[in-house]
Amino acid sequence: MTTKTNSPLAAFLTWVAPVETREIRAVVAAFSLFFFMWAGYFAVRPVRETVAINFIGRENVADLWLYTALFSILIIPAYGTIVARLRRSVFLPSIYGAVALLFAGVGIAMQTGGMTSVIGKVFYVFISVMNLMLLSMFWSFLLELFDKGQTKRLFGVIAAGGSAGALAGPFISDVAVGTIGPSGVLYLGAVFFALAIACQRVLLGVWSQRTAGTLTEDKPIGGDVFAGVTSIVRSPYLIGIALFIVGISAVSTLLYFEQLRIVEITFSEQAAQTRAFARIDWLVQLITVISQVLLTGRVAKRFGVTALLTAVPLAMVAGFLLLAGAGTFALFVVVIILRRAGEYAFVRPGREMLWSPLDKETKYKAKNTVDVPVYRGADYVIAQGQDAISKAGVSASHIMVIGAGVAALWALVGWWLGRRFEGGSPAQQDSASVTVAEQRT
């Protein structure tokens, strides 16, 4: 995993992205970690749908959305306890290892005929919560590893590792499932997470070298297990980030249900529907990777985080209004690709940068609270609301107008957060965001 500064890879990275030679090793390790983690998740995600159809029952899947939201809330004290009591060098690789073991265990159950409805439901809910928790944990550590200026330059190219993994995972599953079966895909996902552990160890080595002899050395963070919740309630800045996440969820959920509706009326055959979804996914990930490597860091460096946080919401205002006037499939494809690729390439790195000036307890505990239960809870509430207004007779075009209003509010929150971030340390502007743990250090 060591990377010489005069290697072809180093030359390529410094050419395509604003990466300095001293940062090459950390960037390559972070890129690789994100790649293997996301390849493992996206390789296994199709198995989740297979489990839902064959072991849970399609008619019972909707109920699991509520269980997913509840589990997202219950995980707060468990994760808070882990962060408070264990060193990062212990709990970060251990969580990846736990995911690998779960994948292997479910794979054994499928292969040996021991798969049951209960195991299927646990697996479905776990993987639906796990992806957000892993993302939150991944970015929390990178926020310790890189400073505020580095996050602007480097988070785009690092995020491209996840997008590349999201491309490779389902492609490998598609090619291999005919030979190794769904259980084999689960074993493959376990291998990917084992490789992610190796990359995490490299990152931990880089971090330990940088923090040797400082107050940020590897030790338990400590503090209250519910500190994530209390710090959010007391901090306008963190409440703003939570509202921004709700905006992401609202826009994504509204477009998700519109996607189901417009694909259903456009394509009558199931194969054509599946092909449409697959092509959208491929286009999204391809555009995302290109944008993350070539654009994100440069846009953040030149125009600031505010641009990353507001460009896509403002584009979605126009997109929703266009769909309200002419909801064609071709127009919808443009809007959905713009939303998803834009979120992965600009919104996601931008929202992660917002945490960089804050203390480490906030980065781990409050961030996980916002990224998991707030996100999944918003998904459930907004999905129920969209279903209710649809059943009340509100037309699809009127729902798109509502979406435009939601996107406008999302852009406003993003603008406010960007201004707070660019104006200096939010922790200095909002003393409530400085936790007891930070004061102890």
HELIX and SHEET records of a PDB file:
HELIX    1   1 PRO A    8  VAL A   16  1                                   9    
HELIX    2   2 THR A   21  GLU A   23  5                                   3    
HELIX    3   3 ILE A   24  VAL A   51  1                                  28    
HELIX    4   4 ALA A   52  ILE A   56  3                                   5    
HELIX    5   5 ARG A   58  ASN A   60  5                                   3    
HELIX    6   6 VAL A   61  ARG A   85  1                                  25    
HELIX    7   7 ARG A   88  THR A  112  1                                  25    
HELIX    8   8 SER A  117  LEU A  145  1                                  29    
HELIX    9   9 LYS A  148  THR A  211  1                                  64    
HELIX   10  10 ALA A  227  ARG A  234  1                                   8    
HELIX   11  11 PRO A  236  THR A  266  1                                  31    
HELIX   12  12 GLN A  270  SER A  291  1                                  22    
HELIX   13  13 GLN A  292  THR A  296  3                                   5    
HELIX   14  14 GLY A  297  PHE A  303  1                                   7    
HELIX   15  15 VAL A  305  GLY A  325  1                                  21    
HELIX   16  16 PHE A  329  GLY A  342  1                                  14    
HELIX   17  17 GLU A  343  VAL A  347  3                                   5    
HELIX   18  18 ARG A  348  MET A  353  1                                   6    
HELIX   19  19 LYS A  360  GLU A  361  1                                   2    
HELIX   20  20 THR A  362  ALA A  366  3                                   5    
HELIX   21  21 LYS A  367  THR A  369  1                                   3    
HELIX   22  22 VAL A  370  VAL A  374  3                                   5    
HELIX   23  23 TYR A  375  LYS A  391  1                                  17    
HELIX   24  24 ALA A  396  GLU A  422  1                                  27    
HELIX   25  25 PRO A  426  GLN A  429  1                                   4    
HELIX   26  26 SER A  431  SER A  433  5                                   3    
HELIX   27  27 VAL A  436  ARG A  440  1                                   5    
END                                                                             
